Amino acid sequence: MKNRQIGHGQETAAAKAGVSIRSGRRIEKGVRVEKSQRQWRTRQDPFALVWETELVPLLYGEPELTGTTLWEHLDDRYPGQYPEKLLRSLQRRVKHWRATQGPGKAVMFCQSVPAGHQGLSDFTRPRTAITIAGRPFDHLLYQFRLAYSHWRAVHIIRGGESYSALADGLQTALHKLGGVPREHRTDSLSAAYVNTNQKQELTQSYAALCQHYGMKPTVNNLGISHENGAVENAHGSLKHRIEQAIKLRGSADFESVGAYRRFLERIVDKLNKRCRGRLAEEQSHLQPLPRYRFMDFSELSVKVTTSSTIAVKRGLYSVPSRLIGENIRVHLYHDRLECFAGQTPVITLPRAYPKTPEGRARRIDYRHVIHALAAKPQAFRFSRLRDDLLPTPQYHQLWARVQQQFDPGLACKWMVSVLRFAYDYDCESQLAAELLQQNPLPELQTLQKRFLRQHAPQPDIPIKQHTADTYDQLLSGNWATQGGSSCLNHSH
């Protein structure tokens, strides 16, 4: 009609509007054709015999049954009567039934949380496999997020979900934020305990942690992840950013955990740039931080065995041999063990986790026992910790070659001596690489001459041989110098 009003002919106006000339005439006359609703089927219903009698009762009993499942059910009961070409029709019928007669669905109620009111925590696992110095790095990512401004912080967690992991990640995030929300929300934390005692201990520790920071602890219902949706949704954006950054970087291998941590911090900083305005508004509503951090570890008391090891949470750790027989206190973190003799810190150990829930882990450091082992090198041959005492794959290769070249007694002495040289002269990797290039391996005497040689000339010390009568004078209490003047005149 616009084209007609500006002077175009009826055919031209119809063509410009994309309609036929006949439709153009009808529109110009103002004639409207009302389509009548069809009340009849255009073809016979293929499911007329089974829909109301068999399929609808199944759907009422279990509304989540899919069209594919129902078609397979019909094909089993009536072979050949309901071919696969009817599957799409049945799927549409099921979809229509759910919309017209099915049960109500869960409704998501969008939240508008006031500034400074709520912070949320959750654990997730990156989709990209990360390696540290070429070795797989099994870890979780703890993420804290403010519900109002969407500011977030991410922390690397070794092992699984635990109180120490939650406490460490949460406190690190709060101190980086510089304030505390009034409420803290997590999931049910069911992955952090395996029995009732552990659940009770976790609940009490978590409540004490929140009390220390003046936060009200809240937990969403078990299995209802969308109740923690403000942080659950943030996992997706974080994982996507990690994937994209690794593709841009060209590698998922990092030289150290510290390098990987800095990589994550750069990603999080970019994500937080989007919410700087709302964050500035929210920070004015946050509570102040307490003066000190809260305890974010579990405390244990263990005794060092005669093998110079301690057993902690399905893990076996070596410690310096001077601690044998001592009862030491262990502060157990998610990533490390801090050991104390009384109030004195004696050693910090990286935490070891078993590969399976039923398994055991070991973290044995040959440097803790190498001098004791050097005093009795034959103990190395059948030691239960023999393979763990070899620090790298290169030393495992050396041990295999040593056993082929030398007899068992000499092989043990050779291997233990090499480990001692590696420790004493701080040349672990260089020494292994050098020895692996030699064929055959050098004799033990050759290595001893190299490492046990005198590095500095010894000064000449004049030796004066006293006569027997001076010894008699010493026994009688009358010691005199060669010149006859007495320098000591007393008896014992």
VODRENSE-866779 format. One record per residue (C-alpha): residue number from 1; residue in one letter; chain; x, y, z. Coordinates in pm, whole numbers, always signed. Example, Ala and Ser with C-alpha at 12.3 -4.5 7.8 and 13.67 -1.06 7.14 Angstrom:
R	1	A	A	+1230	-450	+780 $
R	2	S	A	+1367	-106	+714 $
//
This chain:
R	1	M	A	+0	+0	+0 $
R	2	K	A	+296	+233	+62 $
R	3	N	A	+420	+162	-290 $
R	4	R	A	+75	+235	-430 $
R	5	Q	A	+58	+562	-239 $
R	6	I	A	+385	+688	-389 $
R	7	G	A	+259	+620	-741 $
R	8	H	A	+370	+268	-833 $
R	9	G	A	+138	+52	-1038 $
R	10	Q	A	-39	-247	-892 $
R	11	E	A	+199	-503	-1048 $
R	12	T	A	+509	-308	-942 $
R	13	A	A	+379	-256	-586 $
R	14	A	A	+292	-626	-554 $
R	15	A	A	+637	-728	-679 $
R	16	K	A	+812	-493	-435 $
R	17	A	A	+603	-630	-148 $
R	18	G	A	+670	-990	-250 $
R	19	V	A	+305	-1088	-306 $
R	20	S	A	+107	-1194	-609 $
R	21	I	A	-91	-946	-819 $
R	22	R	A	-415	-1115	-711 $
R	23	S	A	-320	-1077	-344 $
R	24	G	A	-230	-715	-415 $
R	25	R	A	-580	-649	-556 $
R	26	R	A	-741	-819	-258 $
R	27	I	A	-531	-620	-8 $
R	28	E	A	-611	-296	-190 $
R	29	K	A	-983	-372	-167 $
R	30	G	A	-946	-446	+209 $
R	31	V	A	-1065	-806	+182 $
R	32	R	A	-937	-1033	+460 $
R	33	V	A	-956	-1413	+432 $
R	34	E	A	-988	-1578	+773 $
R	35	K	A	-840	-1927	+789 $
R	36	S	A	-1064	-2175	+962 $
R	37	Q	A	-905	-2406	+1220 $
R	38	R	A	-888	-2765	+1106 $
R	39	Q	A	-1063	-3011	+1338 $
R	40	W	A	-977	-3332	+1162 $
R	41	R	A	-668	-3542	+1108 $
R	42	T	A	-507	-3554	+766 $
R	43	R	A	-381	-3909	+821 $
R	44	Q	A	-448	-4198	+1051 $
R	45	D	A	-289	-4181	+1400 $
R	46	P	A	-17	-4453	+1404 $
R	47	F	A	-26	-4469	+1787 $
R	48	A	A	-403	-4479	+1830 $
R	49	L	A	-399	-4832	+1979 $
R	50	V	A	-124	-4774	+2236 $
R	51	W	A	-107	-4404	+2325 $
R	52	E	A	-386	-4382	+2583 $
R	53	T	A	-369	-4742	+2702 $
R	54	E	A	+8	-4796	+2734 $
R	55	L	A	+220	-4486	+2678 $
R	56	V	A	+28	-4224	+2877 $
R	57	P	A	+21	-4443	+3193 $
R	58	L	A	+398	-4487	+3159 $
R	59	L	A	+444	-4111	+3131 $
R	60	Y	A	+225	-4045	+3434 $
R	61	G	A	+433	-4294	+3632 $
R	62	E	A	+767	-4151	+3513 $
R	63	P	A	+736	-3817	+3328 $
R	64	E	A	+1107	-3812	+3238 $
R	65	L	A	+1073	-4103	+2993 $
R	66	T	A	+1189	-3992	+2649 $
R	67	G	A	+1030	-4056	+2311 $
R	68	T	A	+1325	-4279	+2217 $
R	69	T	A	+1276	-4497	+2525 $
R	70	L	A	+904	-4533	+2457 $
R	71	W	A	+964	-4623	+2092 $
R	72	E	A	+1216	-4892	+2194 $
R	73	H	A	+955	-5022	+2441 $
R	74	L	A	+697	-5049	+2161 $
R	75	D	A	+947	-5213	+1927 $
R	76	D	A	+1021	-5478	+2190 $
R	77	R	A	+652	-5550	+2256 $
R	78	Y	A	+528	-5522	+1896 $
R	79	P	A	+818	-5616	+1666 $
R	80	G	A	+788	-5458	+1321 $
R	81	Q	A	+460	-5273	+1390 $
R	82	Y	A	+621	-4939	+1480 $
R	83	P	A	+911	-4873	+1240 $
R	84	E	A	+1185	-4624	+1319 $
R	85	K	A	+1038	-4362	+1084 $
R	86	L	A	+766	-4307	+1349 $
R	87	L	A	+1023	-4209	+1616 $
R	88	R	A	+1010	-3836	+1540 $
R	89	S	A	+630	-3838	+1552 $
R	90	L	A	+636	-4007	+1892 $
R	91	Q	A	+893	-3757	+2023 $
R	92	R	A	+668	-3467	+1919 $
R	93	R	A	+369	-3638	+2083 $
R	94	V	A	+561	-3680	+2411 $
R	95	K	A	+677	-3316	+2401 $
R	96	H	A	+319	-3198	+2348 $
R	97	W	A	+195	-3418	+2635 $
R	98	R	A	+451	-3270	+2873 $
R	99	A	A	+348	-2917	+2779 $
R	100	T	A	-28	-2982	+2813 $
R	101	Q	A	-63	-3256	+3075 $
R	102	G	A	+280	-3312	+3229 $
R	103	P	A	+389	-3210	+3581 $
R	104	G	A	+511	-2862	+3666 $
R	105	K	A	+880	-2787	+3628 $
R	106	A	A	+1127	-2622	+3863 $
R	107	V	A	+1123	-2244	+3839 $
R	108	M	A	+1444	-2043	+3863 $
R	109	F	A	+1393	-1724	+4064 $
R	110	C	A	+1649	-1461	+3971 $
R	111	Q	A	+1811	-1309	+4277 $
R	112	S	A	+1906	-950	+4351 $
R	113	V	A	+2144	-969	+4648 $
R	114	P	A	+2232	-640	+4822 $
R	115	A	A	+2590	-511	+4808 $
R	116	G	A	+2816	-659	+5073 $
R	117	H	A	+2563	-921	+5175 $
R	118	Q	A	+2678	-1253	+5027 $
R	119	G	A	+2992	-1430	+4913 $
R	120	L	A	+2993	-1780	+4765 $
R	121	S	A	+3252	-2057	+4749 $
R	122	D	A	+3282	-2368	+4536 $
R	123	F	A	+3539	-2610	+4396 $
R	124	T	A	+3579	-2709	+4035 $
R	125	R	A	+3825	-2890	+3810 $
R	126	P	A	+3972	-2731	+3493 $
R	127	R	A	+3873	-2894	+3166 $
R	128	T	A	+4229	-2871	+3032 $
R	129	A	A	+4490	-3118	+3161 $
R	130	I	A	+4768	-2916	+3327 $
R	131	T	A	+5126	-3041	+3363 $
R	132	I	A	+5409	-2905	+3578 $
R	133	A	A	+5755	-2964	+3432 $
R	134	G	A	+5606	-3236	+3213 $
R	135	R	A	+5428	-3420	+3495 $
R	136	P	A	+5045	-3431	+3533 $
R	137	F	A	+4926	-3186	+3796 $
R	138	D	A	+4618	-3318	+3973 $
R	139	H	A	+4439	-3030	+4144 $
R	140	L	A	+4115	-2844	+4202 $
R	141	L	A	+4038	-2475	+4166 $
R	142	Y	A	+3867	-2304	+4457 $
R	143	Q	A	+3663	-2001	+4349 $
R	144	F	A	+3517	-1728	+4570 $
R	145	R	A	+3269	-1481	+4423 $
R	146	L	A	+3069	-1186	+4552 $
R	147	A	A	+2701	-1214	+4462 $
R	148	Y	A	+2652	-840	+4400 $
R	149	S	A	+2960	-721	+4214 $
R	150	H	A	+3068	-1062	+4076 $
R	151	W	A	+3428	-1001	+4187 $
R	152	R	A	+3611	-1333	+4213 $
R	153	A	A	+3929	-1493	+4343 $
R	154	V	A	+4076	-1832	+4245 $
R	155	H	A	+4307	-2052	+4450 $
R	156	I	A	+4490	-2374	+4354 $
R	157	I	A	+4396	-2669	+4577 $
R	158	R	A	+4595	-2993	+4602 $
R	159	G	A	+4400	-3307	+4679 $
R	160	G	A	+4022	-3305	+4722 $
R	161	E	A	+3773	-3084	+4899 $
R	162	S	A	+3852	-3043	+5267 $
R	163	Y	A	+3819	-2796	+5550 $
R	164	S	A	+4183	-2686	+5513 $
R	165	A	A	+4130	-2628	+5140 $
R	166	L	A	+3814	-2423	+5201 $
R	167	A	A	+3969	-2224	+5488 $
R	168	D	A	+4289	-2148	+5296 $
R	169	G	A	+4109	-2045	+4977 $
R	170	L	A	+3841	-1840	+5155 $
R	171	Q	A	+4082	-1649	+5378 $
R	172	T	A	+4320	-1578	+5091 $
R	173	A	A	+4027	-1438	+4891 $
R	174	L	A	+3896	-1224	+5179 $
R	175	H	A	+4236	-1072	+5252 $
R	176	K	A	+4284	-998	+4882 $
R	177	L	A	+3937	-836	+4878 $
R	178	G	A	+4007	-633	+5190 $
R	179	G	A	+3670	-692	+5353 $
R	180	V	A	+3413	-950	+5461 $
R	181	P	A	+3052	-1004	+5340 $
R	182	R	A	+2779	-1065	+5596 $
R	183	E	A	+2697	-1414	+5468 $
R	184	H	A	+2900	-1696	+5318 $
R	185	R	A	+2740	-1972	+5113 $
R	186	T	A	+2880	-2308	+5004 $
R	187	D	A	+2746	-2635	+4874 $
R	188	S	A	+2683	-2923	+5114 $
R	189	L	A	+3060	-3001	+5135 $
R	190	S	A	+2973	-3372	+5121 $
R	191	A	A	+3294	-3440	+4926 $
R	192	A	A	+3501	-3317	+5221 $
R	193	Y	A	+3419	-3602	+5461 $
R	194	V	A	+3370	-3978	+5452 $
R	195	N	A	+3206	-4052	+5789 $
R	196	T	A	+2993	-3893	+6060 $
R	197	N	A	+3289	-3795	+6279 $
R	198	Q	A	+3458	-3612	+5995 $
R	199	K	A	+3130	-3441	+5905 $
R	200	Q	A	+3086	-3318	+6263 $
R	201	E	A	+3446	-3195	+6280 $
R	202	L	A	+3409	-3016	+5944 $
R	203	T	A	+3082	-2851	+6048 $
R	204	Q	A	+3228	-2724	+6376 $
R	205	S	A	+3547	-2596	+6213 $
R	206	Y	A	+3354	-2422	+5934 $
R	207	A	A	+3119	-2257	+6184 $
R	208	A	A	+3416	-2134	+6389 $
R	209	L	A	+3584	-1999	+6075 $
R	210	C	A	+3274	-1798	+5979 $
R	211	Q	A	+3234	-1674	+6337 $
R	212	H	A	+3594	-1548	+6337 $
R	213	Y	A	+3518	-1335	+6029 $
R	214	G	A	+3170	-1233	+6140 $
R	215	M	A	+2993	-1413	+5854 $
R	216	K	A	+2672	-1612	+5872 $
R	217	P	A	+2739	-1962	+5729 $
R	218	T	A	+2475	-2095	+5488 $
R	219	V	A	+2468	-2417	+5285 $
R	220	N	A	+2257	-2503	+4983 $
R	221	N	A	+2068	-2831	+4968 $
R	222	L	A	+2251	-3149	+4871 $
R	223	G	A	+2249	-3201	+4494 $
R	224	I	A	+2084	-2864	+4418 $
R	225	S	A	+2376	-2688	+4251 $
R	226	H	A	+2172	-2397	+4111 $
R	227	E	A	+2118	-2272	+4467 $
R	228	N	A	+2488	-2180	+4449 $
R	229	G	A	+2437	-2050	+4097 $
R	230	A	A	+2626	-1721	+4130 $
R	231	V	A	+2953	-1915	+4161 $
R	232	E	A	+2850	-2223	+3959 $
R	233	N	A	+2795	-2003	+3653 $
R	234	A	A	+3132	-1838	+3712 $
R	235	H	A	+3302	-2178	+3676 $
R	236	G	A	+3200	-2191	+3310 $
R	237	S	A	+3348	-1852	+3224 $
R	238	L	A	+3667	-1931	+3418 $
R	239	K	A	+3720	-2266	+3245 $
R	240	H	A	+3653	-2107	+2906 $
R	241	R	A	+3908	-1832	+2972 $
R	242	I	A	+4165	-2090	+3085 $
R	243	E	A	+4112	-2293	+2768 $
R	244	Q	A	+4144	-1987	+2546 $
R	245	A	A	+4455	-1860	+2726 $
R	246	I	A	+4624	-2199	+2698 $
R	247	K	A	+4546	-2216	+2325 $
R	248	L	A	+4696	-1869	+2283 $
R	249	R	A	+4996	-1971	+2496 $
R	250	G	A	+5043	-2287	+2293 $
R	251	S	A	+5107	-2520	+2586 $
R	252	A	A	+4945	-2641	+2908 $
R	253	D	A	+5284	-2721	+3064 $
R	254	F	A	+5427	-2486	+3327 $
R	255	E	A	+5775	-2482	+3476 $
R	256	S	A	+5642	-2462	+3833 $
R	257	V	A	+5326	-2433	+4038 $
R	258	G	A	+5414	-2068	+4095 $
R	259	A	A	+5417	-2003	+3719 $
R	260	Y	A	+5076	-2170	+3685 $
R	261	R	A	+4944	-1962	+3976 $
R	262	R	A	+5059	-1639	+3810 $
R	263	F	A	+4893	-1753	+3485 $
R	264	L	A	+4560	-1795	+3668 $
R	265	E	A	+4596	-1461	+3845 $
R	266	R	A	+4630	-1280	+3511 $
R	267	I	A	+4311	-1446	+3386 $
R	268	V	A	+4118	-1356	+3702 $
R	269	D	A	+4243	-996	+3691 $
R	270	K	A	+4105	-959	+3338 $
R	271	L	A	+3769	-1101	+3446 $
R	272	N	A	+3756	-866	+3744 $
R	273	K	A	+3812	-559	+3525 $
R	274	R	A	+3449	-581	+3417 $
R	275	C	A	+3317	-533	+3769 $
R	276	R	A	+3545	-261	+3908 $
R	277	G	A	+3261	-10	+3933 $
R	278	R	A	+3026	-240	+4122 $
R	279	L	A	+3317	-367	+4335 $
R	280	A	A	+3399	-11	+4450 $
R	281	E	A	+3035	+27	+4550 $
R	282	E	A	+3029	-309	+4729 $
R	283	Q	A	+3354	-257	+4920 $
R	284	S	A	+3195	+28	+5114 $
R	285	H	A	+2937	-220	+5249 $
R	286	L	A	+3185	-494	+5352 $
R	287	Q	A	+3276	-565	+5712 $
R	288	P	A	+3638	-507	+5821 $
R	289	L	A	+3883	-795	+5828 $
R	290	P	A	+3989	-940	+6165 $
R	291	R	A	+4347	-882	+6270 $
R	292	Y	A	+4461	-1242	+6227 $
R	293	R	A	+4380	-1532	+5999 $
R	294	F	A	+4190	-1824	+6145 $
R	295	M	A	+4337	-2172	+6179 $
R	296	D	A	+4326	-2329	+5834 $
R	297	F	A	+4486	-2663	+5917 $
R	298	S	A	+4422	-2981	+6111 $
R	299	E	A	+4658	-3066	+6395 $
R	300	L	A	+4791	-3419	+6446 $
R	301	S	A	+5046	-3581	+6673 $
R	302	V	A	+5260	-3859	+6522 $
R	303	K	A	+5568	-4055	+6624 $
R	304	V	A	+5868	-4090	+6396 $
R	305	T	A	+5943	-4457	+6330 $
R	306	T	A	+6283	-4622	+6329 $
R	307	S	A	+6268	-4602	+5949 $
R	308	S	A	+6267	-4220	+5983 $
R	309	T	A	+5909	-4196	+5850 $
R	310	I	A	+5571	-4069	+5968 $
R	311	A	A	+5225	-4186	+5858 $
R	312	V	A	+4967	-3910	+5801 $
R	313	K	A	+4626	-3952	+5632 $
R	314	R	A	+4710	-4255	+5415 $
R	315	G	A	+5046	-4102	+5328 $
R	316	L	A	+5398	-4210	+5430 $
R	317	Y	A	+5659	-3934	+5458 $
R	318	S	A	+6030	-3942	+5533 $
R	319	V	A	+6177	-3695	+5782 $
R	320	P	A	+6536	-3622	+5895 $
R	321	S	A	+6677	-3915	+6091 $
R	322	R	A	+6754	-3697	+6396 $
R	323	L	A	+6376	-3702	+6465 $
R	324	I	A	+6357	-4082	+6505 $
R	325	G	A	+6163	-4171	+6821 $
R	326	E	A	+6025	-3818	+6865 $
R	327	N	A	+5657	-3729	+6891 $
R	328	I	A	+5605	-3438	+6656 $
R	329	R	A	+5305	-3214	+6594 $
R	330	V	A	+5186	-3185	+6235 $
R	331	H	A	+4985	-2895	+6098 $
R	332	L	A	+4808	-3058	+5806 $
R	333	Y	A	+4723	-2823	+5519 $
R	334	H	A	+4574	-2920	+5184 $
R	335	D	A	+4913	-2885	+5013 $
R	336	R	A	+5176	-2931	+5285 $
R	337	L	A	+5268	-3065	+5629 $
R	338	E	A	+5436	-2831	+5877 $
R	339	C	A	+5609	-3035	+6147 $
R	340	F	A	+5706	-2913	+6494 $
R	341	A	A	+5918	-3057	+6774 $
R	342	G	A	+5759	-2888	+7071 $
R	343	Q	A	+5715	-2530	+6953 $
R	344	T	A	+6010	-2540	+6713 $
R	345	P	A	+5939	-2590	+6341 $
R	346	V	A	+6162	-2868	+6209 $
R	347	I	A	+6051	-2938	+5852 $
R	348	T	A	+5781	-2859	+5592 $
R	349	L	A	+5682	-3140	+5356 $
R	350	P	A	+5473	-3129	+5036 $
R	351	R	A	+5155	-3329	+5089 $
R	352	A	A	+5110	-3656	+4901 $
R	353	Y	A	+4772	-3788	+4788 $
R	354	P	A	+4693	-4146	+4681 $
R	355	K	A	+4571	-4200	+4327 $
R	356	T	A	+4261	-4389	+4449 $
R	357	P	A	+4050	-4339	+4764 $
R	358	E	A	+4157	-4682	+4891 $
R	359	G	A	+4524	-4640	+4801 $
R	360	R	A	+4830	-4518	+4986 $
R	361	A	A	+5078	-4248	+4891 $
R	362	R	A	+5447	-4203	+4966 $
R	363	R	A	+5675	-3902	+4963 $
R	364	I	A	+6025	-4024	+5045 $
R	365	D	A	+6326	-3794	+5020 $
R	366	Y	A	+6659	-3976	+5007 $
R	367	R	A	+6832	-3668	+5151 $
R	368	H	A	+6670	-3736	+5489 $
R	369	V	A	+6842	-4073	+5532 $
R	370	I	A	+7132	-4085	+5286 $
R	371	H	A	+7409	-4061	+5547 $
R	372	A	A	+7253	-4336	+5756 $
R	373	L	A	+7213	-4545	+5440 $
R	374	A	A	+7575	-4482	+5340 $
R	375	A	A	+7682	-4648	+5668 $
R	376	K	A	+7505	-4972	+5563 $
R	377	P	A	+7457	-4960	+5184 $
R	378	Q	A	+7352	-5326	+5154 $
R	379	A	A	+7020	-5232	+5317 $
R	380	F	A	+6932	-5056	+4990 $
R	381	R	A	+6893	-5379	+4791 $
R	382	F	A	+6575	-5513	+4954 $
R	383	S	A	+6449	-5195	+5120 $
R	384	R	A	+6071	-5145	+5095 $
R	385	L	A	+6143	-4783	+5012 $
R	386	R	A	+6413	-4856	+4755 $
R	387	D	A	+6225	-4727	+4451 $
R	388	D	A	+6107	-4421	+4645 $
R	389	L	A	+6464	-4338	+4749 $
R	390	L	A	+6562	-4294	+4385 $
R	391	P	A	+6471	-3928	+4322 $
R	392	T	A	+6417	-3916	+3943 $
R	393	P	A	+6356	-4148	+3646 $
R	394	Q	A	+6723	-4098	+3552 $
R	395	Y	A	+6831	-4259	+3879 $
R	396	H	A	+6593	-4549	+3816 $
R	397	Q	A	+6770	-4600	+3482 $
R	398	L	A	+7105	-4587	+3657 $
R	399	W	A	+6996	-4852	+3908 $
R	400	A	A	+6884	-5083	+3628 $
R	401	R	A	+7221	-5049	+3453 $
R	402	V	A	+7419	-5087	+3777 $
R	403	Q	A	+7251	-5421	+3851 $
R	404	Q	A	+7351	-5549	+3507 $
R	405	Q	A	+7714	-5435	+3532 $
R	406	F	A	+7807	-5514	+3895 $
R	407	D	A	+7737	-5791	+4142 $
R	408	P	A	+7456	-5716	+4396 $
R	409	G	A	+7683	-5612	+4682 $
R	410	L	A	+7889	-5371	+4475 $
R	411	A	A	+7578	-5243	+4293 $
R	412	C	A	+7419	-5132	+4621 $
R	413	K	A	+7738	-4965	+4739 $
R	414	W	A	+7780	-4791	+4401 $
R	415	M	A	+7421	-4660	+4394 $
R	416	V	A	+7421	-4538	+4753 $
R	417	S	A	+7756	-4365	+4700 $
R	418	V	A	+7623	-4184	+4394 $
R	419	L	A	+7318	-4067	+4590 $
R	420	R	A	+7546	-3941	+4867 $
R	421	F	A	+7768	-3756	+4620 $
R	422	A	A	+7459	-3604	+4458 $
R	423	Y	A	+7343	-3473	+4796 $
R	424	D	A	+7677	-3366	+4943 $
R	425	Y	A	+7787	-3179	+4630 $
R	426	D	A	+7438	-3058	+4520 $
R	427	C	A	+7467	-3208	+4173 $
R	428	E	A	+7173	-3446	+4155 $
R	429	S	A	+7052	-3387	+3799 $
R	430	Q	A	+7395	-3310	+3650 $
R	431	L	A	+7553	-3623	+3797 $
R	432	A	A	+7275	-3853	+3671 $
R	433	A	A	+7288	-3706	+3321 $
R	434	E	A	+7668	-3741	+3310 $
R	435	L	A	+7672	-4101	+3431 $
R	436	L	A	+7399	-4212	+3190 $
R	437	Q	A	+7615	-4102	+2898 $
R	438	Q	A	+7900	-4332	+3004 $
R	439	N	A	+7910	-4695	+2896 $
R	440	P	A	+8022	-4886	+3089 $
R	441	L	A	+7957	-4702	+3411 $
R	442	P	A	+8270	-4586	+3596 $
R	443	E	A	+8404	-4795	+3880 $
R	444	L	A	+8326	-4688	+4236 $
R	445	Q	A	+8693	-4615	+4304 $
R	446	T	A	+8697	-4369	+4014 $
R	447	L	A	+8399	-4183	+4157 $
R	448	Q	A	+8551	-4181	+4505 $
R	449	K	A	+8876	-4033	+4374 $
R	450	R	A	+8678	-3763	+4199 $
R	451	F	A	+8452	-3664	+4487 $
R	452	L	A	+8664	-3752	+4789 $
R	453	R	A	+8985	-3586	+4672 $
R	454	Q	A	+9141	-3322	+4895 $
R	455	H	A	+9029	-2982	+4770 $
R	456	A	A	+9296	-2785	+4963 $
R	457	P	A	+9654	-2873	+5062 $
R	458	Q	A	+9695	-2974	+5423 $
R	459	P	A	+9933	-2758	+5628 $
R	460	D	A	+10252	-2918	+5760 $
R	461	I	A	+10216	-2981	+6131 $
R	462	P	A	+10551	-3032	+6312 $
R	463	I	A	+10543	-3334	+6537 $
R	464	K	A	+10758	-3337	+6852 $
R	465	Q	A	+10824	-3673	+7012 $
R	466	H	A	+10858	-3649	+7390 $
R	467	T	A	+11083	-3878	+7589 $
R	468	A	A	+10959	-4133	+7841 $
R	469	D	A	+11086	-3938	+8142 $
R	470	T	A	+10862	-3642	+8054 $
R	471	Y	A	+10566	-3883	+8063 $
R	472	D	A	+10678	-3990	+8412 $
R	473	Q	A	+10689	-3626	+8512 $
R	474	L	A	+10329	-3582	+8382 $
R	475	L	A	+10208	-3877	+8587 $
R	476	S	A	+10382	-3743	+8897 $
R	477	G	A	+10232	-3400	+8845 $
R	478	N	A	+10556	-3226	+8758 $
R	479	W	A	+10534	-3142	+8388 $
R	480	A	A	+10821	-2937	+8256 $
R	481	T	A	+10913	-2800	+7920 $
R	482	Q	A	+11223	-2914	+7742 $
R	483	G	A	+11402	-2612	+7870 $
R	484	G	A	+11327	-2708	+8229 $
R	485	S	A	+11078	-2433	+8319 $
R	486	S	A	+10760	-2573	+8466 $
R	487	C	A	+10436	-2482	+8287 $
R	488	L	A	+10202	-2715	+8475 $
R	489	N	A	+10237	-2815	+8836 $
R	490	H	A	+9927	-2973	+8979 $
R	491	S	A	+9795	-3324	+9038 $
R	492	H	A	+9459	-3492	+8974 $
//
